[in-house]
Amino acid sequence: MVINFSQGKIILTPLEIQVKFAASGGGMYAMAEDLKFIDDALMISADAGSVKWNLRVDSIEQLIAIREEFGMSHILKD
């Protein structure tokens, strides 16, 4: 699955996430098991020990789509 967002593309496979930045051509990578989601901040956080990164997505819909692709349910808040 590919999700376009304001900074580039988020590429998802069943086991990993890749982020490709349009402006710089750079990118980031993480295994799905290393991901955490901060819903209120629309943030994906990857922590693989010595490598850590955070990425803010554009919308809650994008965050939900990423969670669903990895089989991680979204917790709805009242």
N, C-alpha and C positions, 0 to 999 in steps of 0.2 A: 504494500500500500504506500502511496506517495501523498503527502499532505503539503500543499503549498502554503507558506506563511510569509509574513512581511519581510523576513530576513533571508528567505531562500526556500529550501525544501527539507522536509522530514521524511526519511525513507524508513519504512518499517518492514521487518521480516518477522516470522514467528519467534525468533530468538534474539534479535538485536534491533537497535535504533541507530540510524546515521543521520547527521544533520549536515547539510551542505549550504554554506553561506554564499549568496549570490554576489555580494559586493567584493569580498576578498578572495573567493574561490576556496577558502579554507573549510574545514569540517571537523566534526566530532563524532565519536562512536562509543557505544556502550552495549553491554549485554543486557537483556531484559531483566534478568535477576538482580542487576545492580541499580535499577530505577526505583525512585520514590516520587510521589506526586504531591504537590502542595496546591490543593484545589483553590483556596481563596486567593492565592497569588498567581494562578494560571501557570505554575512552574513545574518543570520536570527537573529532577535532581538525580544525577548519576554519581555513585560513589563506588569505585572499584579499588579501594585501598589508597594507593599513592596518586591515583588520577581521579579528580573530582571536577564536576561542572554542573552548572544550572542553566536552564533555558526557559525563558518566558514565551509562551505561545500567545497567539492573538485573541483566542476566544475559548470559552468553556466547551464549545462544540468540538474544537480541535483536541482539547485535553481528553474529553470523553471518547472520541474516536481512537486516540492512542491507547487509552486504558482498555477499551474493548478489543482492540487488535491483540493485546497481550493477555486478554482474559482477566483483567483486573477490574472489578466492578467499581462504578462511581458511587460515592456516598452522597446522596442528596441531602441538603440541609434545608430546614424550614425557615 
